Amino acid sequence: MMNTAASQLPELDIYEYVVIPYWQTTWFWVTAIIVSILVIGVTAFLVFRYIQRRREEYWRRPWVRALRSLDQIDISKCLMKDDFKKFYQDLTGVVKCYLSARFAWKLIDKTDDEVVDILERVKFEPSLLSSFKTLCQAAREVKFASAQALSSQAEADLVTAYRIVNETIPVDNSSR
């Protein structure tokens, strides 16, 4: 017969120490859980930062910013000539900022005529140059036109600004 008290004792090694494998100890599992949480946390942080940088990189593209700015310009709020002046100021400002950022030309602090001269000197695409000239001409003629004529002209000029931006987007980077 076997002694029941002796069968409940842990097995002893030669030196009478209880040998418990390290992977069965509490400190091992606590350490493993903490390390796992840290690894998952660091991985999640790095993935989040990567996604955030890609998103920021997308919004840093000048054509994306320009198209977004053009989307925010609202013709329906233009009721008086002063509103149309602000509209054309915003419209030409967006196009100047876009061309400055896209082609690294210093156009932001220039007048419309100076911008046209710079675009002619750098041999900007002729059809887009003539479109920009008509846009600048319309911006100058705001103070002389009637509100009805301004509304239809403003819509056409907004489409022209979209066309200038869309036709100068690089082919290999378009909307990725």
Buried (B, 14 or more C-beta within 10 A) or exposed (E): EEEEEEEEEEEEEEEEEEEEEEEEEEEEEEEEEEEEEEEEEEEEEEEEEEEEEEEEEEEEBBBBBBBEBBEEBEBEEBEEBEBBBBBBEBBBEBBBBBBBBBBEBEBEEBEBEEBBEBBEEEEBEEEBBEBBBBBBEBBEEBEEBEEEEBBEBBEEBBEBBBEBBEEBBEEEEEEE
